């Protein structure tokens, strides 16, 4: 008789964090912090003890309902959880009580505040992996990724890296792979799409809420890498970093996706019109002899970001339009310490 096959139990998503409910104009907005790997969320609005008046799914980290859905002075129970995927079970419900008249949010139970690593620190370390990303954009381009030695034994910081005009993910990966091995972090390096003029360059959103093809492709490549077996990210150290035109893309992505904690513009620019609501820590740097991104230009970007409420670090290094070793060393210290 054949022995029964072993079944590996699927892990559950952790429930969404930082659940809030706000009244604004004629809308009631429910917001939460995104969970890595989550594809969809289910949102319930319960009137009284059990009358479910709204039960919706969304791919976003927020959901709006009309003010007319709610009755003044009534108490509602808000529920949000991550919907199950092929690899993970649904999370537990995140919960809040909401009184419509005053928009008061009363905690129903303590929320998770700290990041918990699920990696098996006692596992045998796996060898480093330099691999191809399978997710493709409209130009048929994909990207590269790097996992350092022993990546399976700990939760690692993640750098999403963007190449300059005409480049590809492999090019920017070569800038940082030795650092990823030394410091122990994951690199996701997508390729840009092709512009109408035939250039390989990033499409940056320039108005609020604009979602470009490159934005979607980048997040899809990130999800692909983080979903790989034995890969665990450190949610406290999630960086977007880019060189030249790639640097101009980092702030756009990091301010529109709440999982990123830092962004680094390396000899690039910013387009604040497409910024989202997030305020990750910001790094700006260029070379004293850089004629494409001169120090005075980067100084103006520093002032713009500070005016918008960002915590900004700005440095000028010797050399021209290239990333120096000193620049990379100090970037690592700023991000990881």
N, C-alpha and C positions, 0 to 999 in steps of 0.2 A: 504494500500500500504506500502511495506517495505521501511524504510528509507535507503538511499544509504550508503554503508559502507565507513568509513573514510579511506583515503589513507595517509600514512605517507611518506612525500617526502624524497627521499634519499639524503644524503649529498654528496658533491663532494670532491674528493681528492684535496689537495693543489698541485699546480704545482711543479715539481722538482726544487730544488735549486742548486746554484753553478754550472751552466752549463758552461763547458769549451770545447774548441776545440784545439787540439795540433797536430802538425806534428812530426812524429818520423819515421825515415827511409823511408820506402815505404808505411806507413800507416797514415791515418788521424783518430785520436781517439777522439770520443765525449764522455764526462764523465759528471756525475751529482751526486747529493747527493740522496741517496735512501729515498723514502717516506714509512713510516710505513704502513703496510697493503697492499702495492702495490704488485701485482702478476706479472704484465708485464708492459712494457713501449713501446710506439710507437715513432720511430725516423724517421724524414723526413729531406731530404736534397733537397733544392729548388734552382735551378739555375735561376738567374734573378728574375722576379717578381712572376712567377707562374709555372715554369717548374719543376715538382717534379721528380727528378732523382733517389731518393732512398726513400723507404717507408717500413720500417722493424719493426718487433716486437722483443723484447728481454726480458729475465728474469733478466738480469744483470743490473748493474748501469753504463755500458759503451757500446759503439758500435764502431767497427773499420771498416773503408772502405779503399779500395785500393787507393793509390795515383793517379792511372790512372783514377779514377772516376772524378777527378777534373782537371780543365784547369787553367794554370798559369794566374795570374793577374785578374781572374774572382771573382766576389763576390757571395757568397752563403748564403742562409738563413737556419739556423739550427733550427729545431723544435723538442722538446721532451715533451711528456706528459704521465701521468699515465693512463693506460687502465682501463676501468670500470670493476667493479666486481659485484657480486650479491648484495653487501651491499652498494656500493658507486658508484657515477657517475664518469666519466672520468674527469681528471683535465683540467685546461686551459693549453695552450701551454707555455712552457719555450722557450725563443727565444734568438738567437745570430746571428750576422753577422760574416762571415768568409771570409777573402781574402786569397786565396790559396798561393800566392807567398811568402808572409812574415809570414804566419801563424798568422796573427794579428787577435785578437778577439775583436770586437767592441760591447759594450753593446747596445742592441736595446731598452731595457726598464729596469727599476730598478728591481733588484732581491730581494726577501724576505730575510731578514737577521735575524729576530728575531722569536723565537718560540711563537706561539699563542695557548693558551689552549681553547678547545671547550667545556669543561665541564660546566654544569649548576650549578653555585655556590649556587643558591637559592633552589635547589632541596632538598627534605627530605633525610637525610643520610640513606643509606642502611647498613644493618648489615654486619659484616665481613664474608668472604666466604673462607673455606678451601676445595678445590675440587680436583677431579681426572682429569688428562689430558686424552683425548680420543685418541690422536695420538699415534700410536704404531710403534716401530722399528722392525727389523727382528727377535729379540728375544721375541717379543710379550710384551715388556715392554713399559711403557708409562711415568708416572711422576705425580707430584702434583703441585698445585698452591695455592697462598694465596692472597686475596684481603682484605685490612684492612677496618675497620669501616669507613663509609662515602666515600668509594672509588669513588662513582659516582659524587661527588661534586667538584672534583679537578683533575688536571693532576698530576699523581704520578710518582716518580722515579721507575725504574724497576731494580730488581736484578735477573739475570739468574744464578742460583746456581748449582754447580756440586759436587756430593758426591765423597767419596774416593773409593778405590778398594773394591769390594764386597758389596757396599752399594746401596742405591736407593734414589730417590728424596725425599721421606718422611723423610729419615734420615737427609739430609742436611736442609730440611725445618724446622725441629725441632731445628736446631742451630739458626735460624734467625726469626722464626715467631713472637716471642714476640717483637723483635726489629722492625719488619715490622708494628706491631700494634702501637707501641709507636711513631715511627718516621714517619709513613705513607708512606709505599712503597709497591709495588707489588713484589711478588716472583714467578718466574717460575723455577721449579726444575725438569728437565727431568731425566729419567733413562738412563744409558748407555746401549749400546748393549753388547752382550756376545762375548768375544774373542774366537779364535779357541781353546784355552786351557781350555775354560769353565769358565773363570773369568768374572765378571761384572766389566769392566774397560773401560775407554775412549780411543778411537782411535784418536790420534793426528796426523795431517798432518806434515810431516817432510821435504817435498820439496815444493818449491814455486808453488802455484796454486793447490795443492792437496786438494780435497774435500772428506772428509770421511763420512761414514754413520752417525756417531754421529753428525757431523757438520750439515748435512741436517735435521736430526731428531730434533736437538735443535732449529733450526730456525723455523721448522714447529710447534713445541710446543709453541714457543714464539708467532707466528702469531695466533695460536688458542686462546691463552689467551687474546691477545690484541684485537681480533675481537669480544670478548664477549660484550654483551649489557652493556652500561654505564661504560665501562672501557676506561680510557684516560691516555696515558703515557706522562711523562715529558721528552721530547727529549733531554734535557740538562743534564739528570742524568740517564744514561743507563749503568749498571755495569754487568760485568761477574765476578763471585767470586767462588772459589772452594777450597776444602780442600784436602791436600795430592795429590793423583793422579788426583783428580778433579781440583786441583790448576794448574796442568801442562797443562790443557786444556783451561784455561781462555784466555791466551794471544793469542793462535792460533785463537780462535774464534773472539776475539775483534779486532785483527789486520786485519782480512779478511772481516769484515762487518762494514760499516761506520756509523751505527746507534749507536755503543757503544762509550761512552765517557770515561770510566774507566775500568780497570781490576785489580783484586786482586788475588794474588797467596798466599794462606794461607798454609804454611808448604808443599809447592810443588815445582816443577821445571819448566823449560821452554825448549822448543825445537825451537830455532829461525829459523831453516831451513824452517819451514812451515809458517813463518810470512807473512802477507800481507803488503799492503802499508799504512795502517792506523797507527796513532800514538796516541792512547788514553793515558790518565794518568795511571801510573802503581804503584801498591802497592805490596810490598813483606814483608812477616813476618814469623817468626818461633819462637821456644822456645829455651832458652839458654841451656836446657837439652834435646832437641830433637835429638835423635840419628839417626833418619831416614832422616831428612833434617837439617843438622847441620848448625849453623850460617855462617861458612866459605863458605859453598856451596852457600847459599843465597847471600852472599857478592859477589861471582863471577857472579851470575845472575844479580845483581845490576850493576856491571861494564859492562856486556854485553849489557844490555838495555840502559844504558847511552851512550855507544859507538854507538848505533844505533839511538840515538837522542830522546829517551823517557825521559819524566819527571818522575822520580822515587822517591818514598818514601819507605824506608826500615827500619823496626823496629824489635828488638829482645825482647821477653817477657819472664817472668819467667815461668817455667814449661817445659813440654816435648811436645810430638806429639799430641797436642790438642789445640783447640781455646779457649783462656781465655776470661773472660768477659771484661777485660781491652782492650784486642786486638780488640774485637768487638766494644766496645765503640769508640775507636780511629779510627777504620775503618769507622764507621758511620760519624764521624766528618770530616774525610778526603773526603769522597764521597759527602756528602750532604751539606756541608758548602762552 
